[in-house]
Amino acid sequence: MMLKELLCTPGNLRVLFLLSIFIACKEKQETPDRLQKENLTQFVDPFIGSGGHGHTFPGASQPFGMLQASPDNGRSGWDWCSGYHISSDTIAGFSQLHLSGTGIGDLVDLLFMPVSGEIDLSKKINSQKDIPYASEFQHDSEIAVPGFYSVFLDKPQVKVELTTLDRTAYHNYQFEENSEQSVVLDLGFAINWDRPTQTAIKIENENSISGFRHSTGWANNQKVFFVAAFSKPIADHRFFQNYEPVQGQEVSGEKTSAQFYFEKDSGSEIQMKIAVSSVSIENARENLDKEAFNFNRVKEKAIQNWEEELSTIEVETPQDSLKTIFYTALYHTKLAPVTFSDSNGEFRKGNDSIVAANYTAYSTLSLWDTFRAQQPLLTLTNPDKVDDIINSMLAYYKSEKSLPVWTLYANETNTMTGYHSIPVIVEAYFKGIEGFDAEQAYQAMKHTMMQDQRSLKEYKEYGYIPYNLGNESVTKTLEYAYDDWCVAQMAKALGKEEDYQYFLNRSKAYKELFDPKTGFMRGKSEDGKWHSPFDPKYSQHRVNTDYTEGNAWQHSWFVLHQPQELIALHGGQEPFAEKLEQLFNESSEITGDHTSADISGLIGQYAHGNEPSHHIAYLFNKAGQPWRTQYYVNKILKTQYNTTPNGLSGNEDAGQMSAWYVFSSMGLYPFNPASATYEIGSPIFEKSTINLENGKQFIIEAENVSPDNFYIQSAKLNGENFNQTSISHKQILAGGKLEFVMGNEPNKNWGLAKQK
């Protein structure tokens, strides 16, 4: 085979594309220093997590961008929460809004699909096989890099390219020469339990359309308004209302769809750009990029934006596979939260009021997941975003009189347990992030935790949540105890001593549920009796259970705020460490008839595929055995992440699964985010450089590190001996260098000073 033929085979398309982008980026660098920099987008593979239960999407988005233009397979089901799964060879179309790695499917709004020939839009759709415009495709024809996605559709013989800027998505459709050219828009398209309630499409002029899609689902009052412009005039169109043809220039109804036809004599390419708004069509029009159509220019800008975003952390290793995992993880941590306010600052709230803000409002706040590591990572890489995220949460509080739990498109989904907007706020406060009103934030936290809803009434009355008076009672009690501790710390900092003592006392609620006989946190009734019979491996998913998406083995370790007290409950460091070791070596059997599918990535009973386990390996540090933390963190890094589509052991969950990797691979982890400190684990890179917003660098070097040399032998911080397992955010912000010497045997004398 000749070289040209070899390079042009579909399997090498992504390699060729990356090479062209790499060359283009190199040509754009202006200084000798920048010419030495490595192109980082080449290491990102957006298909990682699109298999297994990762639930990621491969399409185009900007860092924290408003739109996520990505392919949809047209299937419903848990593994299609993002609209796409690598196992499917069918594409129904390309919608503009997607969730990255969540466990519940919603969005996939505003689906466009290029077609060749007339499509029967009167056909009712009940499943993927009914979609008349769907097309098969070959995965070898797909290209995905940060900010860009491309695929060839077999049925209409059309190449589709997608890219985005902050508030505008761009589509490029390349048809076969002399073929019929048209585009379908289906506002009735939905997955899982999302369904449209009212939709509309209007032809504004020969080149543009507008409309809206109102829907209910996980977000039960979602309103999306849009304006789309085509590079060619619309020659003809057909409208459908609830599968019936409608005449005229506009159509509205519960389910509307349209087919737009374009002249083939004016070239084989159609470009489209689309902007959305939660407020109005007029705001969507303001959000739409006003520049002339130039898809390649936008694509290059989109990719370069990601290049700059990824450069916040630079890692050095001879293993490119580790760079692929790392930079894909870093990429995934910056897909959410998403921009929600319009270019004029306006956004819609859940009660349909419109707010005008002087900050960027954000949505898709998966706080039960992201408070653990993804939000802490943003305090290092994107502290300016943290201000705006907190102000977005406070805006929510003003109308709802409660801080958010899990907000999506202005809607409170009330999904998951706890109020983990609280540790996000307290963490930011103690890390010196000052772009929000601390007193207002404190009052919001206090009021939220003094409510009676979401089992707080029982929590206040009994000092824990009795299992017979509230579902998921153990998990809720443990998480409310942590939230209380966070409120207490901010109360103390603000001089509110009475509040400090009150919430500090409540933060000890976990002690009420610890059973010294079994060594587990257990459900207890209001009269103090343990929930029996008891099986620590038993799981019941979300209903009639004491634990959220897990079992006693996985949830009994959640005492982030007082780990030494947890250790004391077990009888001291040795018995605690033995119990912790047993967790990782116990059989991986999960018992019960309705076990949670979220229990995945098992090492013994440790379940890395779900967030409650993410801090556990670092507990060995607290028990005076940091070499065990190093061993298990390294094992998790090696076994729970890889470069395939199945490269995540559980849901990505809006960046949390990846944030664990980003931190842990550098040798750090925010065990208790609100403490503004990081635990030391086991670095896998020769060098990691965090480029801080203040212009300083914090460098982590690991001498002799290798797959076998993962034990820390000694350490220095800025040239001084460093013999402890935690480091403060303040120390990192000051810049400097943390140097490790690594070896293949544990040094049981390192890291034992100043345990916290």
DOLO-731381 format. One record per residue (C-alpha): residue in three letters; x, y, z. Coordinates in steps of 0.5 Angstrom, whole numbers, padded with zeros to 4 digits, always signed. Each point is the difference from the previous one (the first is absolute). Layout:
<recs>
ALAXYZ/...
</recs>
This chain:
<recs>
MET+0000+0000+0000/MET+0003+0007-0002/LEU+0001+0005+0006/LYS-0006+0004-0003/GLU-0005-0005+0000/LEU+0003-0003+0007/LEU-0001+0007+0003/CYS-0007+0001-0003/THR-0003-0006+0003/PRO-0006+0002+0005/GLY+0004-0003+0006/ASN+0005+0005-0001/LEU-0004+0006-0001/ARG+0000+0003+0008/VAL+0008-0001-0001/LEU+0000+0004-0006/PHE-0004+0005+0003/LEU+0004+0001+0006/LEU+0006+0001-0004/SER-0003+0005-0004/ILE-0003+0004+0007/PHE+0007-0001+0003/ILE+0004+0003-0006/ALA-0005+0006+0000/CYS+0001+0001+0007/LYS+0007+0000+0000/GLU+0000+0005-0006/LYS-0004+0005+0004/GLN+0005+0000+0006/GLU+0003+0007+0000/THR+0006-0001+0005/PRO+0006-0005+0001/ASP-0003-0003+0007/ARG-0007-0001-0003/LEU+0004-0004-0006/GLN+0002-0005+0005/LYS-0007-0001+0003/GLU-0003-0007-0001/ASN-0007+0000-0004/LEU-0004-0002+0006/THR-0007-0001-0004/GLN+0004-0006-0004/PHE-0001-0004+0007/VAL-0007+0001+0001/ASP-0005-0006-0003/PRO-0007+0002+0001/PHE-0002-0007-0001/ILE+0003-0002+0007/GLY-0006-0001+0004/SER-0005-0001-0006/GLY+0000-0007+0002/GLY-0002-0004+0006/HIS-0004+0004+0005/GLY+0004+0006-0001/HIS-0005+0004-0004/THR+0004+0005-0003/PHE-0001+0003-0007/PRO+0005+0001-0005/GLY-0003+0007-0003/ALA+0003+0007+0000/SER-0001+0005+0005/GLN+0004+0005+0003/PRO+0003+0000+0007/PHE-0006+0001+0005/GLY-0004+0002-0007/MET-0007+0001-0001/LEU-0001-0005-0005/GLN+0002-0007-0001/ALA-0001-0002-0008/SER+0001-0007+0000/PRO-0003-0006-0003/ASP-0006-0004+0002/ASN-0002-0007-0001/GLY-0007+0000+0001/ARG+0000-0005+0006/SER-0003+0001+0007/GLY+0003-0004+0006/TRP+0005+0001+0005/ASP+0006+0000-0004/TRP-0003+0005-0005/CYS+0000+0005+0005/SER+0005+0005-0004/GLY-0004-0002-0006/TYR+0006-0004-0003/HIS+0003-0007+0001/ILE+0006-0003-0003/SER-0004-0007-0001/SER-0005+0003-0005/ASP+0001+0001-0008/THR-0006+0005-0001/ILE-0001+0007+0001/ALA-0006+0003+0000/GLY+0002+0007+0000/PHE+0004+0006+0003/SER-0003+0004+0006/GLN+0003+0006+0003/LEU+0000-0002+0008/HIS+0003-0006+0003/LEU+0002-0002+0007/SER+0007-0003+0002/GLY+0000-0007+0004/THR-0007+0001+0004/GLY-0004-0006+0002/ILE-0006+0003-0003/GLY-0002+0002-0007/ASP-0003+0007-0002/LEU+0002+0006-0005/VAL+0001-0003-0007/ASP-0004+0006-0002/LEU+0000+0003-0007/LEU+0002-0006-0004/PHE+0002+0002-0008/MET+0002-0006-0005/PRO+0002+0001-0007/VAL-0004-0004-0005/SER+0000-0001-0007/GLY-0007-0001-0003/GLU-0007+0001+0003/ILE-0001-0003+0007/ASP-0007-0003+0003/LEU-0001+0005+0006/SER-0007-0003+0001/LYS+0003-0006+0002/LYS-0001-0001+0008/ILE+0006-0001+0004/ASN+0000-0005+0006/SER+0007-0003-0001/GLN+0007+0001-0004/LYS-0003-0005-0005/ASP-0005+0005-0002/ILE+0004+0006-0001/PRO-0001+0001-0007/TYR+0006+0005-0001/ALA+0005-0004+0004/SER+0007-0003-0003/GLU+0005-0005+0001/PHE+0007+0002+0000/GLN+0007-0003+0001/HIS+0004+0001+0006/ASP+0006+0001-0004/SER-0003+0006-0003/GLU+0000+0004+0007/ILE+0005+0005+0002/ALA-0001+0003+0007/VAL+0005+0005+0003/PRO-0002+0006+0005/GLY-0004+0005-0004/PHE-0001-0004-0006/TYR-0004-0007-0002/SER-0001-0003-0007/VAL-0004-0006-0003/PHE-0002-0003-0007/LEU-0007-0002+0000/ASP-0001-0006-0005/LYS-0007+0001-0001/PRO+0000+0007-0003/GLN+0007+0000-0002/VAL+0002+0006+0004/LYS+0006+0002+0004/VAL-0002+0004+0006/GLU+0004+0005+0004/LEU-0001+0003+0007/THR+0003+0005+0004/THR-0002+0006+0005/LEU+0002+0006+0003/ASP-0003+0002+0007/ARG-0007+0002-0002/THR+0000-0003-0008/ALA+0000-0007-0003/TYR+0002-0001-0007/HIS-0002-0005-0005/ASN+0004-0002-0006/TYR-0004-0005-0005/GLN+0004-0002-0006/PHE-0005-0003-0005/GLU+0002-0005-0006/GLU+0001+0004-0007/ASN-0007+0001-0003/SER-0004-0003+0006/GLU-0006+0003+0003/GLN+0001+0004+0006/SER-0004+0001+0006/VAL+0000+0000+0007/VAL-0005-0003+0005/LEU-0002+0004+0007/ASP-0004-0004+0005/LEU-0002+0003+0006/GLY-0004-0006+0002/PHE+0006-0004+0001/ALA+0002-0002+0007/ILE+0003-0006+0004/ASN-0002-0003+0007/TRP-0005+0003+0003/ASP+0001+0007-0003/ARG-0006+0002-0004/PRO-0002+0007-0004/THR-0006+0004+0003/GLN+0000+0005-0005/THR+0005+0002-0006/ALA+0000+0005-0006/ILE+0004+0001-0006/LYS-0001+0006-0005/ILE+0004+0002-0006/GLU+0002+0007+0001/ASN+0003+0002-0007/GLU+0003-0004-0005/ASN+0007-0002+0004/SER-0003-0001+0007/ILE-0005-0003+0005/SER-0002+0001+0007/GLY-0004-0004+0005/PHE+0000-0003+0007/ARG-0001-0007+0003/HIS-0003+0000+0007/SER+0000-0007+0004/THR+0000-0004+0006/GLY+0004-0006+0003/TRP+0005+0000+0005/ALA+0000+0008-0001/ASN-0007+0001+0000/ASN-0001+0007-0002/GLN+0005+0001-0006/LYS+0000+0005-0005/VAL+0005+0001-0006/PHE-0001+0005-0005/PHE+0004+0000-0006/VAL+0002+0004-0007/ALA+0004-0004-0005/ALA+0003+0003-0007/PHE+0002-0004-0006/SER+0005+0002-0005/LYS-0005-0001-0006/PRO-0007+0002-0001/ILE-0005-0005+0002/ALA-0004-0001-0007/ASP-0005-0004+0003/HIS-0003-0003+0007/ARG-0005-0005+0003/PHE-0003+0001+0007/PHE-0003-0005+0004/GLN-0004+0000+0006/ASN-0001-0006+0004/TYR+0002-0004-0006/GLU-0005+0004-0004/PRO+0002+0004-0006/VAL-0001+0008+0001/GLN+0000+0005-0005/GLY+0003+0007+0001/GLN+0006+0004+0003/GLU+0000-0003+0007/VAL-0003-0006+0004/SER-0001-0001+0007/GLY-0003-0006+0005/GLU+0003-0005+0005/LYS+0004-0003-0006/THR+0002+0003-0006/SER+0005-0001-0005/ALA+0002+0002-0007/GLN+0004-0001-0006/PHE+0004+0005-0004/TYR+0002+0000-0007/PHE+0006+0003-0003/GLU+0003+0001-0007/LYS+0005-0005-0002/ASP+0003+0005-0006/SER+0003+0005+0005/GLY+0005-0005+0003/SER+0000-0007+0004/GLU+0001+0003+0007/ILE-0005+0003+0004/GLN+0002+0004+0007/MET-0004+0001+0006/LYS+0001+0004+0006/ILE-0005+0000+0006/ALA-0001+0003+0006/VAL-0004-0001+0006/SER-0003+0004+0006/SER-0004-0002+0006/VAL-0003+0007+0000/SER-0003+0001-0007/ILE+0001+0000-0007/GLU+0003+0007+0000/ASN+0005-0002+0005/ALA+0002-0006-0005/ARG+0001+0005-0005/GLU+0004+0004+0004/ASN+0004-0006+0002/LEU+0001-0002-0008/ASP+0007+0001-0003/LYS+0000+0006-0004/GLU+0006-0002-0005/ALA-0001-0002-0007/PHE+0000-0008-0001/ASN+0007-0003+0001/PHE+0000-0007+0003/ASN+0007-0001+0000/ARG+0002+0007+0003/VAL-0005-0002+0006/LYS+0003-0007+0001/GLU+0007+0002+0000/LYS-0002+0006+0005/ALA-0004-0006+0004/ILE+0006-0005+0001/GLN+0005+0006+0001/ASN-0005+0002+0006/TRP+0001-0007+0003/GLU+0007+0000-0001/GLU+0001+0006+0004/GLU-0005-0003+0005/LEU+0004-0007+0001/SER+0006+0004+0001/THR-0002+0002+0007/ILE+0003-0007+0002/GLU+0006-0003-0004/VAL+0003-0007+0002/GLU+0006-0003-0002/THR+0001-0008-0001/PRO+0003-0004-0006/GLN-0007-0004+0000/ASP-0005+0003-0005/SER-0005-0004+0002/LEU+0000+0003+0007/LYS+0000+0007-0003/THR-0006-0002-0004/ILE-0004-0002+0006/PHE+0002+0006+0004/TYR-0001+0005-0005/THR-0007-0003-0002/ALA-0002+0000+0007/LEU+0002+0007+0001/TYR-0004+0001-0006/HIS-0006-0003+0003/THR+0001+0004+0006/LYS-0001+0006-0004/LEU-0007-0002-0004/ALA-0004+0002+0006/PRO-0003+0004+0004/VAL-0003+0004-0007/THR-0001+0007-0002/PHE-0007+0002+0001/SER-0001+0007+0000/ASP+0000+0004-0007/SER+0005+0005-0002/ASN-0005+0005+0003/GLY+0001-0003+0007/GLU-0007-0003+0000/PHE-0003-0007+0002/ARG-0006-0003+0002/LYS-0001-0003+0007/GLY-0005-0006+0002/ASN-0006+0005+0001/ASP+0001+0003-0007/SER+0002+0006+0003/ILE+0006+0004-0004/VAL+0006+0002+0003/ALA+0005+0005-0003/ALA+0007-0002+0003/ASN+0007+0004+0000/TYR+0003-0007+0001/THR+0000-0007-0005/ALA-0005-0004+0003/TYR+0001-0008+0000/SER-0005-0006-0001/THR+0001-0007+0001/LEU+0003+0000+0007/SER+0001-0008+0002/LEU+0002+0002+0007/TRP-0001-0007+0003/ASP+0006-0002-0005/THR+0004+0006-0001/PHE+0001+0003+0007/ARG+0005-0005+0001/ALA+0005+0001-0005/GLN-0002+0004-0006/GLN-0002+0006+0003/PRO+0006+0000+0004/LEU+0004-0001-0006/LEU-0003+0007-0003/THR+0002+0004+0006/LEU+0007-0002-0003/THR-0001+0001-0007/ASN-0006+0004-0001/PRO-0001+0004+0006/ASP-0004+0006-0003/LYS-0005-0006-0002/VAL-0001-0002+0007/ASP-0002+0008+0002/ASP-0006-0001-0006/ILE-0002-0007+0002/ILE-0001+0002+0007/ASN-0004+0007-0002/SER-0004-0005-0004/MET-0002-0004+0006/LEU-0001+0006+0004/ALA-0005+0003-0005/TYR-0004-0007+0000/TYR+0000+0001+0008/LYS-0003+0007-0001/SER-0007-0003-0003/GLU+0000-0007+0003/LYS+0003+0001+0007/SER+0004-0006-0001/LEU+0007-0001-0003/PRO+0000-0005-0006/VAL+0001-0007+0000/TRP+0000-0002-0007/THR-0002+0006-0005/LEU-0001-0001-0007/TYR-0002+0005-0005/ALA-0003+0004+0006/ASN-0004-0006+0003/GLU+0002-0003+0007/THR+0000-0007-0001/ASN+0001-0002+0007/THR+0004-0006-0002/MET+0005-0003+0005/THR+0001+0002+0007/GLY+0003+0005+0004/TYR+0000+0008-0001/HIS+0007+0000-0003/SER+0000+0007-0003/ILE+0002+0001+0007/PRO+0007-0003+0000/VAL+0001+0003-0007/ILE-0001+0007+0003/VAL+0004-0001+0007/GLU+0006-0003-0004/ALA+0000+0006-0005/TYR-0001+0005+0006/PHE+0006-0004+0004/LYS+0004+0000-0007/GLY+0000+0008+0000/ILE-0005+0000-0006/GLU-0004+0007+0001/GLY-0005+0001-0005/PHE-0006-0001+0004/ASP-0003+0003+0006/ALA+0002-0005+0006/GLU-0005+0003+0005/GLN-0006-0002-0005/ALA+0003-0006-0002/TYR+0001-0002+0007/GLN-0008+0002+0002/ALA-0002-0005-0006/MET+0004-0006+0002/LYS-0003+0001+0007/HIS-0007+0001-0002/THR+0001-0006-0005/MET+0002-0004+0006/MET-0005+0002+0005/GLN-0006-0002-0005/ASP-0004-0006+0001/GLN+0000-0003-0007/ARG+0004-0006-0003/SER+0000-0003+0007/LEU+0003+0006+0004/LYS-0006+0000+0005/GLU+0002-0007+0002/TYR+0007+0001+0000/LYS-0001+0006+0005/GLU-0005-0003+0004/TYR+0004-0007+0001/GLY+0007+0002-0001/TYR+0000-0005-0006/ILE-0005-0002-0005/PRO-0004-0006+0002/TYR+0000-0005-0005/ASN-0008-0001+0001/LEU-0001+0007-0001/GLY+0004+0002-0006/ASN+0003-0004-0006/GLU+0008+0000-0001/SER+0000+0001+0007/VAL+0008-0001+0002/THR+0002+0003-0006/LYS-0004+0006+0001/THR+0002+0001+0007/LEU+0008-0001-0001/GLU-0001+0005-0006/TYR-0004+0005+0004/ALA+0005+0000+0006/TYR+0006+0002-0005/ASP-0004+0005-0003/ASP-0001+0003+0008/TRP+0007+0000+0001/CYS+0001+0004-0006/VAL-0005+0005+0002/ALA+0003+0000+0007/GLN+0007+0002-0003/MET-0003+0006-0003/ALA-0004+0002+0006/LYS+0007+0000+0004/ALA+0004+0004-0006/LEU-0006+0005+0000/GLY+0000+0000+0008/LYS-0007-0003+0001/GLU+0002-0004+0006/GLU-0007-0003+0002/ASP-0001-0002-0007/TYR+0007-0003+0000/GLN-0002-0004+0006/TYR-0007-0002-0002/PHE+0003-0003-0007/LEU+0006-0003+0003/ASN-0004-0004+0004/ARG-0005-0002-0005/SER+0006-0002-0004/LYS+0001-0006+0004/ALA-0006-0004-0002/TYR+0004-0005-0003/LYS+0002-0003+0007/GLU-0008-0002+0001/LEU+0001-0005-0006/PHE+0006-0003+0001/ASP-0001-0007+0003/PRO+0007-0002+0004/LYS-0002-0008-0001/THR+0000+0000-0007/GLY+0004+0006-0002/PHE-0005+0003-0005/MET-0004+0006+0000/ARG-0007-0003+0000/GLY-0008+0002+0000/LYS-0003+0002+0007/SER-0007+0000+0001/GLU-0003+0006+0004/ASP+0000-0004+0007/GLY+0007-0002-0001/LYS+0000-0007-0003/TRP+0005-0002-0006/HIS-0003-0002-0006/SER+0000-0007-0001/PRO+0002-0005-0003/PHE+0006+0003-0002/ASP+0004-0001-0006/PRO+0006+0005-0001/LYS+0000-0003-0008/TYR-0007+0001-0001/SER-0003+0005-0005/GLN-0006+0003-0002/HIS+0000+0005-0005/ARG-0003+0007+0003/VAL-0007-0003+0003/ASN-0001-0003+0007/THR+0007+0001+0001/ASP+0005+0003+0005/TYR+0006+0001-0005/THR+0000+0004-0006/GLU+0002-0004-0006/GLY+0004-0004+0004/ASN+0001-0004+0006/ALA+0003+0000+0007/TRP+0007-0002-0002/GLN+0000+0006-0004/HIS-0004+0005+0004/SER+0003-0001+0007/TRP+0006+0004-0002/PHE-0003+0007-0001/VAL+0003+0004+0006/LEU+0004+0005-0004/HIS+0000+0005+0005/GLN+0002-0004+0006/PRO+0004-0006-0002/GLN+0004+0000+0006/GLU-0007-0001+0004/LEU-0002-0006-0005/ILE+0007-0003+0001/ALA-0002+0000+0008/LEU-0007-0003-0001/HIS+0004-0006-0003/GLY+0005-0001+0006/GLY+0006+0004-0003/GLN+0004+0000-0006/GLU+0002-0007+0000/PRO-0007-0003+0000/PHE-0002+0006-0005/ALA+0005-0002-0005/GLU-0002-0007+0001/LYS-0007+0001-0002/LEU+0002+0005-0005/GLU+0005-0006-0003/GLN-0006-0005+0000/LEU-0004+0005-0004/PHE+0005-0001-0006/ASN+0001-0007+0001/GLU-0008-0002+0001/SER-0003-0004-0005/SER-0004+0004-0005/GLU-0006-0003+0001/ILE-0006+0005+0000/THR-0006-0003+0003/GLY-0008+0001-0001/ASP-0005+0000-0005/HIS+0000+0007-0003/THR+0007+0002+0001/SER+0003+0007-0002/ALA+0003+0000-0007/ASP+0004+0005+0002/ILE+0004-0004+0004/SER+0006-0001-0005/GLY+0007+0000+0000/LEU+0001-0005+0006/ILE+0007-0002+0003/GLY-0003-0004+0006/GLN-0006+0004+0002/TYR+0003+0007-0001/ALA-0004+0002-0006/HIS+0004+0006-0004/GLY-0006+0000-0005/ASN-0004+0004+0004/GLU+0002+0006+0004/PRO-0001-0002+0008/SER+0006-0004-0001/HIS+0005+0005-0003/HIS+0003+0003+0007/ILE+0001-0007+0003/ALA+0007-0002-0002/TYR+0003+0007+0003/LEU-0003-0003+0007/PHE+0006-0004+0001/ASN+0004+0007+0000/LYS-0004+0002+0006/ALA+0001-0007+0003/GLY+0008+0001+0000/GLN+0001-0005-0005/PRO+0001+0005-0007/TRP+0003-0006-0003/ARG-0006-0003-0001/THR-0003+0006-0003/GLN+0005+0000-0005/TYR-0001-0007-0002/TYR-0007+0000-0001/VAL-0001+0007-0003/ASN+0006-0003-0005/LYS-0005-0006-0001/ILE-0006+0004-0001/LEU+0004+0004-0005/LYS+0002-0006-0004/THR-0006-0004+0000/GLN-0006+0005+0000/TYR+0002+0004-0006/ASN+0003-0002-0007/THR+0000+0003-0007/THR-0006-0004-0003/PRO-0007+0002-0001/ASN-0001-0004+0007/GLY+0005+0004+0003/LEU-0004+0002+0006/SER-0003-0004+0005/GLY-0006+0003+0001/ASN-0004+0006-0002/GLU+0004+0007-0001/ASP-0005+0004+0004/ALA+0002+0007-0003/GLY+0007-0001+0001/GLN+0001-0003+0007/MET+0003-0007-0002/SER+0005+0004-0004/ALA+0002+0005+0005/TRP+0002-0006+0005/TYR+0005-0002-0006/VAL+0002+0007-0001/PHE+0002+0001+0007/SER+0002-0007+0002/SER+0005-0001-0006/MET+0003+0006+0003/GLY+0001-0002+0007/LEU-0006+0004+0003/TYR-0007-0001+0002/PRO-0005+0005+0004/PHE-0002-0005+0005/ASN-0004+0005+0004/PRO-0001+0006-0005/ALA-0003+0005+0005/SER+0007-0001+0004/ALA+0004+0004-0006/THR+0005-0006+0000/TYR+0002-0006-0004/GLU+0002-0007+0002/ILE+0007-0003-0003/GLY-0001-0006-0004/SER+0004-0003-0005/PRO+0002+0004-0006/ILE+0001-0004-0007/PHE+0003+0006-0004/GLU+0008+0002+0000/LYS-0003+0007+0000/SER-0006+0004+0001/THR-0001+0007-0001/ILE-0006+0004+0003/ASN+0000+0007-0004/LEU-0004+0004+0005/GLU-0004+0006-0001/ASN+0004+0005+0004/GLY+0006-0002-0005/LYS+0004-0004+0004/GLN+0001-0008-0001/PHE+0000-0006+0005/ILE+0004-0005-0002/ILE+0000-0008+0002/GLU+0006-0004-0002/ALA+0000-0007+0002/GLU+0008-0003-0001/ASN+0000-0007-0002/VAL-0007-0001-0001/SER-0003-0006-0004/PRO-0005-0005+0000/ASP+0004-0004+0005/ASN+0002+0006+0004/PHE-0006+0003+0003/TYR+0002+0000+0007/ILE+0003+0007+0003/GLN+0007+0000+0003/SER+0000+0007+0002/ALA-0002+0007-0002/LYS+0002+0007+0000/LEU-0004+0006-0001/ASN+0004+0006-0002/GLY+0006-0003+0002/GLU-0002-0002+0007/ASN-0001-0007+0002/PHE-0008-0001+0000/ASN-0002-0006+0004/GLN-0008+0001+0000/THR-0006-0003-0004/SER-0003+0007-0001/ILE+0001+0006-0003/SER-0004+0007+0000/HIS-0003+0003-0006/LYS+0003+0007+0003/GLN+0007-0004-0001/ILE-0002-0002-0007/LEU-0002+0007-0002/ALA+0007+0003+0003/GLY+0003-0004-0006/GLY+0006-0004+0001/LYS+0002-0008-0001/LEU-0002-0006+0004/GLU+0006-0005-0002/PHE-0001-0008+0002/VAL+0005-0005-0001/MET-0004-0007-0002/GLY+0002-0007+0001/ASN-0003-0007+0000/GLU+0000-0002+0007/PRO-0004+0004+0005/ASN+0003+0005+0005/LYS-0004-0001+0006/ASN+0003+0006+0004/TRP-0002+0005-0005/GLY-0006+0005+0000/LEU-0001-0001+0008/ALA+0001+0007+0002/LYS-0006+0005+0001/GLN-0005-0005-0001/LYS-0007+0004+0000/
</recs>
